Amino acid sequence: MKLSNSFSGALRTFAYFLSSGTHYQLNGIDYLELYGEEPSAIEMAYAIYANVIELDSDGNVLNAKYAEKRAVDYIRSYCDPSFIVEPPYEDWEIELHGPPPLKDLI
């Protein structure tokens, strides 16, 4: 099974705006240096995005903007300790799942 075009488009769009420094929810936050200096912060943002996003039975994304908000709120709080994430993250949102095997299964 492949990921849906809907998910692929949502992920691509999120990745573009986050990595270009133009995500509208991060205006005024200087976070691009995290990519080279503190990549674990970026890793966590993508993990939150992947954990929060929901798809229907046809693979259509149901909550892309909410998944983005939860992810970029992490970046904002990382860069600005006075920013409070509301509601606070639940454990399942910030869980880091294991990596894939070193060799492809196919």
C-alpha angles and dihedrals in degrees: 000000000000127000113263125259087242092058092042090053093046092049093045092051093048091047092050097050093042096048095041093055092238103106105137093220091059099052109148094016115116100212107136092095088066088076092069103022106036109015092165088074090056090044090055092049091055091045090053091048092051093045095049103041115101131202131196122232090275093053096255114148112244104183111023095144093048091049089050092049093051090048097046091044086063091053091046092050091046092054096037112037090191091065111099118208110225121230095023115244118271117224093253091056094058099037114129109215122209123272123256120266117281090246125047115252093225 
